[in-house]
Amino acid sequence: MFFLIQHPVAGNLLFDTGYSTRFYAYTATFPYSLMSAITPVHITDQENAATQLKAIGIAPEEIRHVLLSHLHVDHSGGVQDFKHARFFVDCKEWEFGQRAAWRLLLNGYIKKLYDQIPLSKRTLLHFEKNGTPYGPFKHAIDLFQDGSIILISLPGHSIGQYGLLLNQPSGKRFFLLADAVYLNENYRTLTTGSWWSRLAHFNYKQMISWFSLFKQLEQNHPDLICIPSHDPAAYERFVVSSSSIR
């Protein structure tokens, strides 16, 4: 999933861009055809982030900020559709994403999806240098310095992944976990996926180290809604059954 957030001052922003049909063109030839074979993708033009936004009256050029939790293909697929936006990427993630094609392929990256982001439109986040503690988390960045959007460093699935804590004026709070966990059930029961899924993680042990913290966080704050990007139950609740999260 990708998420649209409408900030009263900063305007429209996206947390990730999801897959896009651009994936088909970029995996048509070797070696990226291997990625298409191993992880088949089924997406239509209507499901592209830009198309979905247009359907609710938001043009791509109206997206002012794109927060990329990490650069894997299923999160950066629509980057090129938002040329007017400023992109926020963890500095370690960006550096890793510049490696050789074969190394990136094995780790779920396609450089062509994001390498056209111009320097003038790119902000690299230095969590260890500029981040401050936030609750149980060591490194967090208050994006707009108003407490509304807190970016939280959650490495493990990728070297520089981060999540987003949204504090709404109404008091509702949402924690977008990206791929720090695939399913809510994983951290609630402290169980992981198949051994095959472990190949997708940069540091598997670091990834699962977050599980107990997420579980405790949810128990201590029952009003906090945690949303992993790949949880079918979350997709059913927030996409299929509802037009928006409010």
PALUM-683751 format. One record per residue (C-alpha): x, y, z; residue in one letter; residue number from 0. Coordinates in Angstrom, 1 decimal. Layout:
! PALUM-683751
R | X | Y | Z | a | NUM;
...
END
This chain:
! PALUM-683751
R | 0.0 | 0.0 | 0.0 | m | 0;
R | 0.9 | 3.6 | -0.3 | f | 1;
R | -0.7 | 6.4 | 1.8 | f | 2;
R | -1.9 | 10.0 | 1.1 | l | 3;
R | -1.6 | 12.4 | 4.0 | i | 4;
R | -3.0 | 15.9 | 3.7 | q | 5;
R | -1.1 | 18.3 | 6.0 | h | 6;
R | -2.8 | 21.7 | 6.7 | p | 7;
R | 0.4 | 23.6 | 5.9 | v | 8;
R | 2.7 | 21.3 | 4.0 | a | 9;
R | -0.1 | 20.1 | 1.6 | g | 10;
R | -0.4 | 16.7 | 0.0 | n | 11;
R | 2.3 | 14.1 | 0.7 | l | 12;
R | 2.7 | 10.4 | 0.0 | l | 13;
R | 4.2 | 7.7 | 2.2 | f | 14;
R | 5.7 | 5.5 | -0.5 | d | 15;
R | 4.3 | 5.1 | -4.1 | t | 16;
R | 3.6 | 1.4 | -4.3 | g | 17;
R | 4.3 | -0.7 | -7.4 | y | 18;
R | 3.6 | 0.8 | -10.9 | s | 19;
R | 3.0 | -0.7 | -14.3 | t | 20;
R | 6.5 | 0.7 | -15.1 | r | 21;
R | 7.7 | -2.5 | -13.4 | f | 22;
R | 6.8 | -4.5 | -16.5 | y | 23;
R | 9.1 | -2.4 | -18.8 | a | 24;
R | 12.0 | -2.4 | -16.4 | y | 25;
R | 11.9 | -6.2 | -15.9 | t | 26;
R | 11.4 | -7.1 | -19.5 | a | 27;
R | 15.1 | -7.9 | -20.1 | t | 28;
R | 17.8 | -9.8 | -18.3 | f | 29;
R | 18.9 | -9.6 | -15.4 | p | 30;
R | 15.8 | -7.9 | -14.1 | y | 31;
R | 13.5 | -10.4 | -15.8 | s | 32;
R | 14.7 | -12.7 | -12.9 | l | 33;
R | 12.9 | -10.5 | -10.5 | m | 34;
R | 9.7 | -10.6 | -12.5 | s | 35;
R | 9.9 | -14.4 | -12.6 | a | 36;
R | 10.6 | -14.8 | -8.8 | i | 37;
R | 8.1 | -12.2 | -7.7 | t | 38;
R | 5.3 | -11.9 | -10.3 | p | 39;
R | 3.5 | -8.6 | -10.2 | v | 40;
R | -0.1 | -8.0 | -11.3 | h | 41;
R | -1.0 | -4.3 | -11.5 | i | 42;
R | -3.1 | -2.3 | -13.9 | t | 43;
R | -2.8 | 1.3 | -15.1 | d | 44;
R | -5.8 | 2.1 | -12.9 | q | 45;
R | -3.9 | 0.9 | -9.8 | e | 46;
R | -0.9 | 3.2 | -10.3 | n | 47;
R | -0.7 | 5.7 | -7.5 | a | 48;
R | -0.9 | 8.7 | -9.9 | a | 49;
R | -4.1 | 7.3 | -11.5 | t | 50;
R | -5.7 | 6.5 | -8.1 | q | 51;
R | -5.0 | 10.1 | -7.0 | l | 52;
R | -6.5 | 11.6 | -10.1 | k | 53;
R | -9.6 | 9.5 | -9.5 | a | 54;
R | -10.1 | 11.5 | -6.2 | i | 55;
R | -9.3 | 14.8 | -7.7 | g | 56;
R | -5.6 | 15.1 | -6.9 | i | 57;
R | -3.2 | 15.7 | -9.8 | a | 58;
R | 0.4 | 14.3 | -9.5 | p | 59;
R | 1.8 | 17.8 | -9.5 | e | 60;
R | -0.2 | 18.5 | -6.3 | e | 61;
R | 1.9 | 16.1 | -4.3 | i | 62;
R | 4.5 | 18.2 | -2.6 | r | 63;
R | 6.4 | 15.6 | -0.7 | h | 64;
R | 7.0 | 11.9 | -1.1 | v | 65;
R | 8.4 | 10.0 | 1.9 | l | 66;
R | 10.0 | 6.8 | 0.7 | l | 67;
R | 10.2 | 4.3 | 3.6 | s | 68;
R | 12.8 | 2.5 | 1.6 | h | 69;
R | 13.7 | 1.9 | -2.1 | l | 70;
R | 12.5 | -1.6 | -2.8 | h | 71;
R | 10.5 | -1.8 | -6.1 | v | 72;
R | 7.1 | -2.2 | -4.4 | d | 73;
R | 7.6 | 1.1 | -2.6 | h | 74;
R | 9.4 | 3.2 | -5.2 | s | 75;
R | 7.6 | 2.1 | -8.3 | g | 76;
R | 5.7 | 5.3 | -8.9 | g | 77;
R | 8.5 | 7.8 | -8.1 | v | 78;
R | 8.7 | 9.1 | -11.7 | q | 79;
R | 5.1 | 10.1 | -11.7 | d | 80;
R | 5.7 | 12.8 | -9.1 | f | 81;
R | 8.3 | 15.1 | -10.6 | k | 82;
R | 7.2 | 18.2 | -8.7 | h | 83;
R | 7.6 | 16.6 | -5.3 | a | 84;
R | 10.5 | 16.6 | -2.8 | r | 85;
R | 11.6 | 13.1 | -1.9 | f | 86;
R | 12.8 | 12.1 | 1.5 | f | 87;
R | 15.1 | 9.0 | 1.8 | v | 88;
R | 17.3 | 7.7 | 4.5 | d | 89;
R | 20.9 | 8.5 | 3.7 | c | 90;
R | 22.1 | 4.9 | 4.3 | k | 91;
R | 19.2 | 3.6 | 2.1 | e | 92;
R | 20.1 | 6.0 | -0.7 | w | 93;
R | 23.8 | 5.1 | -0.6 | e | 94;
R | 23.0 | 1.4 | -0.6 | f | 95;
R | 20.6 | 2.0 | -3.6 | g | 96;
R | 23.6 | 3.2 | -5.7 | q | 97;
R | 25.3 | -0.2 | -5.8 | r | 98;
R | 25.9 | -2.4 | -8.8 | a | 99;
R | 22.8 | -3.7 | -10.6 | a | 100;
R | 23.3 | -7.4 | -9.6 | w | 101;
R | 23.7 | -6.6 | -5.9 | r | 102;
R | 20.6 | -4.4 | -6.0 | l | 103;
R | 18.6 | -7.0 | -7.9 | l | 104;
R | 19.3 | -9.6 | -5.2 | l | 105;
R | 18.1 | -7.2 | -2.6 | n | 106;
R | 14.9 | -6.1 | -4.4 | g | 107;
R | 15.9 | -2.8 | -5.9 | y | 108;
R | 15.7 | -1.4 | -9.5 | i | 109;
R | 17.8 | 1.7 | -9.7 | k | 110;
R | 16.1 | 3.0 | -12.8 | k | 111;
R | 12.9 | 3.6 | -10.7 | l | 112;
R | 14.5 | 6.2 | -8.5 | y | 113;
R | 17.8 | 7.3 | -10.0 | d | 114;
R | 16.2 | 10.2 | -11.9 | q | 115;
R | 15.3 | 12.1 | -8.7 | i | 116;
R | 17.4 | 15.3 | -9.1 | p | 117;
R | 19.7 | 16.4 | -6.3 | l | 118;
R | 17.6 | 19.6 | -5.9 | s | 119;
R | 14.5 | 17.5 | -5.2 | k | 120;
R | 16.1 | 15.0 | -2.8 | r | 121;
R | 16.4 | 15.2 | 1.0 | t | 122;
R | 18.6 | 12.6 | 2.7 | l | 123;
R | 17.5 | 11.9 | 6.3 | l | 124;
R | 20.3 | 11.4 | 8.8 | h | 125;
R | 18.6 | 9.6 | 11.7 | f | 126;
R | 21.6 | 8.9 | 13.8 | e | 127;
R | 23.0 | 12.4 | 13.4 | k | 128;
R | 19.8 | 14.5 | 13.5 | n | 129;
R | 17.3 | 12.2 | 15.0 | g | 130;
R | 16.2 | 12.4 | 18.7 | t | 131;
R | 14.5 | 9.8 | 20.9 | p | 132;
R | 10.8 | 9.4 | 20.6 | y | 133;
R | 9.0 | 7.1 | 23.1 | g | 134;
R | 10.8 | 3.8 | 22.9 | p | 135;
R | 12.6 | 4.6 | 19.7 | f | 136;
R | 16.2 | 5.9 | 19.6 | k | 137;
R | 16.1 | 7.9 | 16.3 | h | 138;
R | 13.1 | 9.9 | 15.2 | a | 139;
R | 12.7 | 13.1 | 13.1 | i | 140;
R | 9.8 | 15.5 | 13.5 | d | 141;
R | 9.4 | 16.2 | 9.8 | l | 142;
R | 7.6 | 19.6 | 10.1 | f | 143;
R | 8.5 | 20.4 | 13.7 | q | 144;
R | 4.8 | 20.4 | 14.7 | d | 145;
R | 4.4 | 16.9 | 16.1 | g | 146;
R | 2.1 | 15.8 | 13.3 | s | 147;
R | 4.5 | 13.5 | 11.3 | i | 148;
R | 7.2 | 11.7 | 13.1 | i | 149;
R | 9.6 | 9.6 | 11.0 | l | 150;
R | 11.1 | 6.7 | 12.9 | i | 151;
R | 14.1 | 4.7 | 11.9 | s | 152;
R | 13.2 | 1.0 | 11.6 | l | 153;
R | 16.2 | -0.7 | 9.8 | p | 154;
R | 16.3 | -4.4 | 9.3 | g | 155;
R | 14.1 | -5.2 | 6.3 | h | 156;
R | 16.3 | -2.7 | 4.5 | s | 157;
R | 19.4 | -0.9 | 5.7 | i | 158;
R | 17.6 | 2.5 | 5.9 | g | 159;
R | 13.9 | 1.8 | 6.3 | q | 160;
R | 11.8 | 4.2 | 8.4 | y | 161;
R | 8.2 | 4.3 | 9.5 | g | 162;
R | 5.8 | 7.1 | 10.0 | l | 163;
R | 3.8 | 8.0 | 13.1 | l | 164;
R | 0.9 | 10.3 | 12.2 | l | 165;
R | -0.6 | 12.3 | 15.1 | n | 166;
R | -3.9 | 13.8 | 13.9 | q | 167;
R | -5.5 | 17.0 | 15.5 | p | 168;
R | -8.4 | 14.8 | 16.5 | s | 169;
R | -6.2 | 12.7 | 18.7 | g | 170;
R | -6.2 | 9.7 | 16.4 | k | 171;
R | -2.8 | 8.1 | 15.8 | r | 172;
R | -1.6 | 5.9 | 13.1 | f | 173;
R | 1.8 | 4.1 | 12.8 | f | 174;
R | 2.7 | 3.2 | 9.3 | l | 175;
R | 5.2 | 0.4 | 9.7 | l | 176;
R | 6.2 | -0.1 | 6.0 | a | 177;
R | 7.9 | -3.5 | 5.9 | d | 178;
R | 9.3 | -3.5 | 9.4 | a | 179;
R | 6.7 | -6.3 | 9.8 | v | 180;
R | 4.6 | -7.9 | 7.1 | y | 181;
R | 1.5 | -8.7 | 9.2 | l | 182;
R | 0.2 | -7.3 | 12.5 | n | 183;
R | -0.1 | -11.0 | 13.5 | e | 184;
R | 3.7 | -11.4 | 13.2 | n | 185;
R | 4.5 | -9.1 | 16.2 | y | 186;
R | 1.3 | -10.0 | 18.1 | r | 187;
R | 2.3 | -13.6 | 18.2 | t | 188;
R | 6.1 | -13.1 | 17.8 | l | 189;
R | 6.1 | -15.3 | 14.8 | t | 190;
R | 7.8 | -14.8 | 11.4 | t | 191;
R | 7.0 | -15.8 | 7.8 | g | 192;
R | 8.6 | -18.6 | 5.8 | s | 193;
R | 12.3 | -19.1 | 5.5 | w | 194;
R | 11.9 | -18.0 | 1.9 | w | 195;
R | 10.6 | -14.5 | 2.9 | s | 196;
R | 13.8 | -14.0 | 5.0 | r | 197;
R | 15.8 | -13.6 | 1.8 | l | 198;
R | 14.1 | -10.2 | 1.3 | a | 199;
R | 15.5 | -8.7 | 4.4 | h | 200;
R | 18.8 | -6.9 | 4.7 | f | 201;
R | 19.3 | -8.0 | 8.4 | n | 202;
R | 16.7 | -10.6 | 9.5 | y | 203;
R | 17.7 | -10.6 | 13.1 | k | 204;
R | 17.5 | -6.8 | 13.3 | q | 205;
R | 14.1 | -6.9 | 11.7 | m | 206;
R | 12.5 | -9.4 | 14.1 | i | 207;
R | 14.1 | -7.5 | 17.0 | s | 208;
R | 11.3 | -4.9 | 16.5 | w | 209;
R | 8.5 | -7.3 | 17.1 | f | 210;
R | 8.4 | -7.3 | 20.8 | s | 211;
R | 8.6 | -3.5 | 20.9 | l | 212;
R | 5.6 | -3.2 | 18.5 | f | 213;
R | 3.6 | -5.7 | 20.6 | k | 214;
R | 4.3 | -3.7 | 23.8 | q | 215;
R | 3.6 | -0.4 | 22.0 | l | 216;
R | 0.2 | -1.6 | 20.8 | e | 217;
R | -0.7 | -3.1 | 24.3 | q | 218;
R | 0.3 | 0.2 | 26.0 | n | 219;
R | -1.5 | 2.3 | 23.5 | h | 220;
R | -4.7 | 0.6 | 22.3 | p | 221;
R | -5.8 | 3.7 | 20.5 | d | 222;
R | -2.7 | 3.5 | 18.2 | l | 223;
R | -3.4 | 1.9 | 14.9 | i | 224;
R | -0.4 | 0.1 | 13.4 | c | 225;
R | -0.5 | -0.5 | 9.7 | i | 226;
R | 2.0 | -2.7 | 7.9 | p | 227;
R | 2.2 | -2.1 | 4.1 | s | 228;
R | 1.6 | -5.7 | 3.2 | h | 229;
R | -1.1 | -6.8 | 5.6 | d | 230;
R | -4.1 | -8.1 | 3.7 | p | 231;
R | -6.3 | -7.5 | 6.7 | a | 232;
R | -5.2 | -3.8 | 6.8 | a | 233;
R | -5.8 | -3.6 | 3.0 | y | 234;
R | -9.3 | -4.9 | 3.5 | e | 235;
R | -10.1 | -2.5 | 6.3 | r | 236;
R | -8.6 | 0.7 | 5.0 | f | 237;
R | -8.8 | 0.3 | 1.2 | v | 238;
R | -11.5 | -2.1 | 0.3 | v | 239;
R | -14.0 | -1.2 | 3.1 | s | 240;
R | -13.2 | 2.4 | 3.4 | s | 241;
R | -12.2 | 5.2 | 1.0 | s | 242;
R | -9.8 | 6.8 | 3.5 | s | 243;
R | -8.3 | 6.7 | 6.9 | i | 244;
R | -9.7 | 9.4 | 9.1 | r | 245;
END
